[in-house]
Every structure is written in structure tokens, then in C-alpha cells.
Amino acid sequence: MSNLHDVIIVGGGPAGLAAAIHCGTFGLRTLVLEAEERAGGLATKIRGLENYPGFQRKVSGLRLTEKMAHQAEKNGAELHTSEEVTNLSLDREDKVVDTRKSTYGCKALILATGDGMKGVGMKWETWLGAGVAYCAECGAPFLKGKDIVVVGNVKDAVDEALRLTSVAKNVRLVNHCDMIDVDEQMRKQLEKRKIGLIEGFEGKEIKGRPPSKQLVLGHLSGSGTKTLRTNMVLVVAGVKPFVSVLRNAGIRTHRQGCVVADGFGRTSVDGVFAAGGCASTVGDLVPACVGDGAAVATCARLYLAYGC
Ligand SMILES: Cc1cc2nc3c(=O)[nH]c(=O)nc-3n(C[C@H](O)[C@H](O)[C@H](O)COP(=O)(O)OP(=O)(O)OC[C@H]3O[C@@H](n4cnc5c(N)ncnc54)[C@H](O)[C@@H]3O)c2cc1C
């Protein structure tokens, strides 16, 4: 294959760019495929990033990721923007990556596509790892013994709420905009497990710092709000289309769409790694994703060198 690379990185957010800088530095033929017109991912939306090591003053997420993209290219990585990956074929040693524009091959693949889950549109619901979670399996150790409010608009939210009762102290379920058709049988199950079902409201905003979070709900009639105090808000709103691409290619994911990866970023498919938000919503902050991207790139490099 003429388009064969050592490493292809899907996603040019902080995790993908950090991985690209690392792979490029070590002389690997590296290609980053980014769906959007510019690289940087969700971090481009951050006006004042306060927690990035080395910056005493707030730094713009856009400027920071622009610098990362330049560094990746300077170190030899190729960066293709406006190239969404639409299919993966991973059954041979050389992995095949399809975009709407072309087909590429690689020996190692790093997934850095960010969260696979959809939100419901609440203010601050993307502040993951700060008392907000999208993946109950990734966050399991933090959910034990806690008061949890599940906010969802798909039937999976009912299933997650029921499951959570085996670990959490108290579980409530907000049927966001009454979009879940809760039948009699579900109602009985929820009652039996003592899950408070809240209907007639939409999730508006998540406030506060862990362990004390506040979930502001707006009445669907438009008249008034109410605030629930809790330890953790779990958002369950279905998965993004790319999760189906991963599942069809044989990559194991959690129920809510996160890629299942071990401590080295290895997925269920040999030579395929996952970094940043796509592998866990718990550590989904820019510095954590950058560190993860570099660490996982190291593992991919060792995989290419030693085949393990
Ligand atoms: C409003 C807001 C404020 C935030 N504030 C902070 C903060 O102050 N501090 C902090 O640490 N974190 C903050 N975060 C979180 C931070 O932005 C994320 O933790 C970080 O961007 C995750 O990095 P990532 O590389 O894993 O994923 P993303 O940033 O989500 O990047 C993933 C990239 O993959 C691309 N992609 C997805 N699917 C495909 C595909 N099929 N083909 C090709 N490309 C694809 C996407 O277009 C995207 O560019 C904030 C997030 C938001 C939304």
C-alpha cells in the first residue's frame, strides 16, 4: 500500500496532537486525521485554561493547541484536517483506515477521538471528571457509596440507573424533556430499587465542586426551576456514530461508548491503542489527555519496535 504509515492517529485534539509530537520526534512516519477544519478538538473552546503545567497565567485552548499542531508538523507528523475517518479494517497486520477522501494503511493505530457519548445540552455538562461522568464503567470506583443523579433522554439511562443501585447509596433519574418512554414495567423496576424518577423537567445546568454538585432543572412548562443536590451527575444520551465504526471493527467499548483500554492504552485489537477522552471520561482534562497521548504513543512505539 503506497499510503502506508507507521502510525495513524485518529483525532487531532490534545491527546492526538501530543501523541503525534511524540511519534514524530522518534522518526515514525505519522499521520493525524482530523474531522474538523482545524485541529485542537474540544480544547479550542476553552478561553482560559488554568490547569496547564508551565503557564502561570490562563492560556487560550485555541492558541495552545495551535502550537501543539505546529510542533507535531515540525517534528515530522503529517496533519490532515477535514478528513473524517469513516471505516476501519483491522483484521490484517497492516490496518486500513478509510476517510471520505482516501484510504490509508498503518502498522499501529492510535484512537484519540474524544468522548464517544452525546450530551443532553446542559451548561457545564462537558466538565467531566469534576463530578460529571458519561461512562459509569470508567467511573465505577468513584461512584461507590455516592448519591447519583442520572440525566438521560434514551432508554439506556433507565438501565444505567438500575445498575447503579448495586454500588451507589442513592440513585435518582431525570427523564430529560420526558424523552424516555417509561413503561409500566420500567416504573415498577425503578420503584422496586427505590430510584426516584423525576419527570416534567429538563436538565439545565450543573454547578458546584465535588463532592457537592447541584443540578439545576427547568420545568417543561417554562415556569420555574428546581435544584437537586448530589455527589455526581451521570449523563446518558446515546453514543456518537464513530462508536459504531469502532464496534464494527471489533474494538471493545464500554456500554456508553468509551474504548476499553488497559494501562498501556492497548485495546482489544492488537496494534490499536486509545488515548485521552475516548478511552475514559474520568481523566478527561487537557493536561491528563496530553499526558495520556504521549504515554500511549510510547507504547505504540514499543509495539512497533518489539511487536508486543
Ligand atoms: C467548554 C469546555 C471547557 C473546558 N474547559 C476545560 C478546562 O478549563 N481545563 C481542562 O483541562 N479541560 C477542559 N475541558 C475539557 C477538554 O477540552 C478535554 O478534556 C480535551 O479536549 C479532551 O481531549 P481529547 O484529545 O481526548 O479529545 P477532543 O478534544 O474531544 O478531540 C478529539 C478530536 O477527534 C476528532 N474526531 C472525532 N471523531 C473523528 C473521526 N471519526 N475522524 C477524525 N477525527 C475525529 C474531533 O473532531 C476532535 O478534534 C473543557 C471542555 C469544554 C467543551
Ligand as a Chemical Component Dictionary entry (heavy atoms), coordinates in Angstrom:
data_LIG
# 
_chem_comp.id                   LIG 
_chem_comp.type                 NON-POLYMER 
_chem_comp.pdbx_formal_charge   0 
_chem_comp.three_letter_code    LIG 
# 
loop_
_chem_comp_atom.comp_id 
_chem_comp_atom.atom_id 
_chem_comp_atom.alt_atom_id 
_chem_comp_atom.type_symbol 
_chem_comp_atom.charge 
_chem_comp_atom.model_Cartn_x 
_chem_comp_atom.model_Cartn_y 
_chem_comp_atom.model_Cartn_z 
_chem_comp_atom.pdbx_ordinal 
LIG C1  C1  C 0 -16.408 24.346 27.078 1  
LIG C2  C2  C 0 -15.304 23.438 27.580 2  
LIG C3  C3  C 0 -14.449 23.897 28.567 3  
LIG C4  C4  C 0 -13.419 23.073 29.046 4  
LIG N1  N1  N 0 -12.559 23.570 29.957 5  
LIG C5  C5  C 0 -11.506 22.828 30.365 6  
LIG C6  C6  C 0 -10.515 23.366 31.238 7  
LIG O1  O1  O 0 -10.601 24.508 31.673 8  
LIG N2  N2  N 0 -9.463  22.582 31.608 9  
LIG C7  C7  C 0 -9.319  21.304 31.114 10 
LIG O2  O2  O 0 -8.328  20.655 31.463 11 
LIG N3  N3  N 0 -10.242 20.772 30.271 12 
LIG C8  C8  C 0 -11.330 21.491 29.877 13 
LIG N4  N4  N 0 -12.232 20.968 29.012 14 
LIG C9  C9  C 0 -12.063 19.567 28.583 15 
LIG C10 C10 C 0 -11.046 19.414 27.427 16 
LIG O3  O3  O 0 -11.418 20.223 26.356 17 
LIG C11 C11 C 0 -10.986 17.943 27.029 18 
LIG O4  O4  O 0 -10.565 17.208 28.161 19 
LIG C12 C12 C 0 -9.947  17.662 25.934 20 
LIG O5  O5  O 0 -10.134 18.484 24.826 21 
LIG C13 C13 C 0 -10.042 16.196 25.512 22 
LIG O6  O6  O 0 -9.014  15.936 24.594 23 
LIG P1  P1  P 0 -9.071  14.709 23.569 24 
LIG O7  O7  O 0 -7.927  14.905 22.646 25 
LIG O8  O8  O 0 -9.178  13.435 24.293 26 
LIG O9  O9  O 0 -10.444 14.862 22.788 27 
LIG P2  P2  P 0 -11.107 16.116 21.925 28 
LIG O10 O10 O 0 -10.574 17.382 22.427 29 
LIG O11 O11 O 0 -12.528 15.825 22.005 30 
LIG O12 O12 O 0 -10.520 15.840 20.493 31 
LIG C14 C14 C 0 -10.952 14.756 19.704 32 
LIG C15 C15 C 0 -10.773 15.119 18.242 33 
LIG O13 O13 O 0 -11.074 13.953 17.448 34 
LIG C16 C16 C 0 -11.757 14.379 16.291 35 
LIG N5  N5  N 0 -12.536 13.252 15.766 36 
LIG C17 C17 C 0 -13.586 12.609 16.352 37 
LIG N6  N6  N 0 -14.050 11.631 15.551 38 
LIG C18 C18 C 0 -13.256 11.635 14.448 39 
LIG C19 C19 C 0 -13.223 10.853 13.257 40 
LIG N7  N7  N 0 -14.115 9.878  13.029 41 
LIG N8  N8  N 0 -12.280 11.129 12.312 42 
LIG C20 C20 C 0 -11.369 12.124 12.539 43 
LIG N9  N9  N 0 -11.358 12.906 13.641 44 
LIG C21 C21 C 0 -12.292 12.661 14.581 45 
LIG C22 C22 C 0 -12.642 15.533 16.788 46 
LIG O14 O14 O 0 -13.036 16.370 15.699 47 
LIG C23 C23 C 0 -11.713 16.213 17.771 48 
LIG O15 O15 O 0 -10.956 17.234 17.169 49 
LIG C24 C24 C 0 -13.271 21.759 28.525 50 
LIG C25 C25 C 0 -14.162 21.292 27.528 51 
LIG C26 C26 C 0 -15.167 22.116 27.070 52 
LIG C27 C27 C 0 -16.101 21.611 25.995 53 
# 
loop_
_chem_comp_bond.comp_id 
_chem_comp_bond.atom_id_1 
_chem_comp_bond.atom_id_2 
_chem_comp_bond.value_order 
_chem_comp_bond.pdbx_ordinal 
LIG C1  C2  SING 1  
LIG C2  C3  SING 2  
LIG C2  C26 DOUB 3  
LIG C3  C4  DOUB 4  
LIG C4  N1  SING 5  
LIG C4  C24 SING 6  
LIG N1  C5  DOUB 7  
LIG C5  C6  SING 8  
LIG C5  C8  SING 9  
LIG C6  O1  DOUB 10 
LIG C6  N2  SING 11 
LIG N2  C7  SING 12 
LIG C7  O2  DOUB 13 
LIG C7  N3  SING 14 
LIG N3  C8  DOUB 15 
LIG C8  N4  SING 16 
LIG N4  C9  SING 17 
LIG N4  C24 SING 18 
LIG C9  C10 SING 19 
LIG C10 O3  SING 20 
LIG C10 C11 SING 21 
LIG C11 O4  SING 22 
LIG C11 C12 SING 23 
LIG C12 O5  SING 24 
LIG C12 C13 SING 25 
LIG C13 O6  SING 26 
LIG O6  P1  SING 27 
LIG P1  O7  DOUB 28 
LIG P1  O8  SING 29 
LIG P1  O9  SING 30 
LIG O9  P2  SING 31 
LIG P2  O10 DOUB 32 
LIG P2  O11 SING 33 
LIG P2  O12 SING 34 
LIG O12 C14 SING 35 
LIG C14 C15 SING 36 
LIG C15 O13 SING 37 
LIG C15 C23 SING 38 
LIG O13 C16 SING 39 
LIG C16 N5  SING 40 
LIG C16 C22 SING 41 
LIG N5  C17 SING 42 
LIG N5  C21 SING 43 
LIG C17 N6  DOUB 44 
LIG N6  C18 SING 45 
LIG C18 C19 SING 46 
LIG C18 C21 DOUB 47 
LIG C19 N7  SING 48 
LIG C19 N8  DOUB 49 
LIG N8  C20 SING 50 
LIG C20 N9  DOUB 51 
LIG N9  C21 SING 52 
LIG C22 O14 SING 53 
LIG C22 C23 SING 54 
LIG C23 O15 SING 55 
LIG C24 C25 DOUB 56 
LIG C25 C26 SING 57 
LIG C26 C27 SING 58 
# 
